Amino acid sequence: MPSREDRPMVDETRIEQLRQRLRDIDAEIAELRGSTDGLKGDGDGVEDAEEIAAGLTNVEEREAVLGILAQRRESLTEQLKQLSHDA
């Protein structure tokens, strides 16, 4: 197994890339959550059934994307833990 001195640059570069991807995903999650919360709370009581259905579909789609992003975030976190453990 290579010593830590043999691979520090590769590990540090990879760790920083993963951290940046985590920051990007966190920002995207925060943005989607904010816009999804706004869609849920927009009801002013004068919407017709078509508008309500479209709004619900939009919320469901965004929540599905949030689920995918959460899975990616978990995967990146595990990769970071593994690299930090190996380093």
MODELLER restraints for C-alpha pairs under 7 A, 6 or more apart:
rsr = mdl.restraints
at = mdl.atoms
rsr.add(forms.Gaussian(group=physical.xy_distance, feature=features.Distance(at['CA:4:A'], at['CA:87:A']), mean=6.27, stdev=0.5))
rsr.add(forms.Gaussian(group=physical.xy_distance, feature=features.Distance(at['CA:11:A'], at['CA:83:A']), mean=6.95, stdev=0.5))
rsr.add(forms.Gaussian(group=physical.xy_distance, feature=features.Distance(at['CA:15:A'], at['CA:80:A']), mean=6.27, stdev=0.5))
rsr.add(forms.Gaussian(group=physical.xy_distance, feature=features.Distance(at['CA:18:A'], at['CA:76:A']), mean=6.39, stdev=0.5))
rsr.add(forms.Gaussian(group=physical.xy_distance, feature=features.Distance(at['CA:18:A'], at['CA:80:A']), mean=6.69, stdev=0.5))
rsr.add(forms.Gaussian(group=physical.xy_distance, feature=features.Distance(at['CA:22:A'], at['CA:73:A']), mean=6.21, stdev=0.5))
rsr.add(forms.Gaussian(group=physical.xy_distance, feature=features.Distance(at['CA:22:A'], at['CA:76:A']), mean=6.81, stdev=0.5))
rsr.add(forms.Gaussian(group=physical.xy_distance, feature=features.Distance(at['CA:25:A'], at['CA:69:A']), mean=6.61, stdev=0.5))
rsr.add(forms.Gaussian(group=physical.xy_distance, feature=features.Distance(at['CA:25:A'], at['CA:73:A']), mean=6.71, stdev=0.5))
rsr.add(forms.Gaussian(group=physical.xy_distance, feature=features.Distance(at['CA:29:A'], at['CA:66:A']), mean=6.22, stdev=0.5))
rsr.add(forms.Gaussian(group=physical.xy_distance, feature=features.Distance(at['CA:29:A'], at['CA:69:A']), mean=6.92, stdev=0.5))
rsr.add(forms.Gaussian(group=physical.xy_distance, feature=features.Distance(at['CA:32:A'], at['CA:62:A']), mean=6.77, stdev=0.5))
rsr.add(forms.Gaussian(group=physical.xy_distance, feature=features.Distance(at['CA:36:A'], at['CA:59:A']), mean=5.81, stdev=0.5))
rsr.add(forms.Gaussian(group=physical.xy_distance, feature=features.Distance(at['CA:36:A'], at['CA:62:A']), mean=6.67, stdev=0.5))
rsr.add(forms.Gaussian(group=physical.xy_distance, feature=features.Distance(at['CA:39:A'], at['CA:55:A']), mean=6.90, stdev=0.5))
rsr.add(forms.Gaussian(group=physical.xy_distance, feature=features.Distance(at['CA:39:A'], at['CA:59:A']), mean=6.83, stdev=0.5))
